[in-house]
């Protein structure tokens, strides 16, 4: 099955390539060029300043698009092409640091995809998503399942991921009452190496790659307008963070048990 899927993806890509690169031997329209990015900088009370820049450049024509991501050092990270052949969407290139080929289509509200990493002896990963449910690498034992639902005004979400090292289970919930938002998250970690911050409510837990396997990471965040406070327990130590947002600026104070507190000012803007 994997061989057939990989052959289908490669074959479809080869069929699509002439239409992308050589269709009507027409030159690309420079009006299809777009540039966006994010700059972030943080100054701490120790006198240190760190910064990062990510620029995304897109080139789009009627036959497809090319996207390139460049950081502050000028290093090209992700670089991929998107195009469509009939009802199949294709993405070829380096995405999230991994070179590969992906084909997907949506039928009756369900998006089904097949992804094949570049290289020999690589297995094809099957994924599916519908509404707030998603799954990656469904045909493999090391699959990732995630979902998010609303129950009586409470947003409840979670994910399940099994790897050869262990299983990670993450649950989160969020509720807003009278302008006050309360978020809770609990992550049972048995393979910290594959954890990601992501954009779900459990992002309040922060980076979990340093978590000791076999432990849980817990957190709670309360926010009202531009002011927020949170506590996260990682490796049996609590970190307390108080933050105030003012436009593109964020002022914060963080204190981890057994360590000195840190005052910082951060700037973040997109263009």
HUHU-V474169 format. One record per pair of residues at least 12 apart in sequence whose ideal C-beta (glycine too) atoms are under 6 Angstrom apart, sorted by the first residue. I is the first residue (numbers start at 1). GAP is how many residues later the second one is. If there is no record, write none. Layout:
i/gap
I/GAP
I/GAP
This chain:
i/gap
2/121
2/122
5/109
5/119
6/110
6/118
9/92
9/94
9/107
12/73
13/77
13/79
13/88
16/67
16/69
16/74
19/44
20/43
20/44
20/63
23/40
28/33
32/28
32/29
33/26
34/24
35/22
36/20
37/17
37/18
37/234
38/16
38/232
39/14
39/230
40/12
40/228
41/226
42/222
42/224
43/222
44/218
44/220
45/218
53/19
54/17
55/15
56/13
64/17
64/18
64/19
65/17
66/15
67/13
78/16
78/17
79/14
79/15
80/13
80/15
81/12
87/18
88/15
88/17
89/15
90/13
99/19
100/15
100/16
100/17
100/18
101/15
102/13
109/21
110/20
111/18
112/16
113/14
114/12
125/12
126/12
126/13
132/15
132/16
133/14
134/12
142/20
142/21
144/17
145/15
146/13
154/19
154/21
155/19
156/17
157/15
157/43
158/12
158/13
163/28
163/31
165/26
166/24
166/25
166/47
167/23
168/21
168/23
169/19
170/17
170/32
171/15
172/13
172/29
172/30
174/27
180/44
181/42
182/40
183/18
183/21
183/38
184/36
185/17
185/19
185/20
185/34
186/32
187/18
187/30
188/28
189/22
190/23
192/16
192/17
192/19
192/21
195/13
195/14
204/15
204/17
204/26
205/12
205/14
205/27
212/23
217/17
218/15
219/13
226/18
226/19
227/17
228/15
229/13
237/19
237/20
238/19
239/17
240/15
241/13
248/19
248/20
248/21
249/18
250/16
251/14
252/12
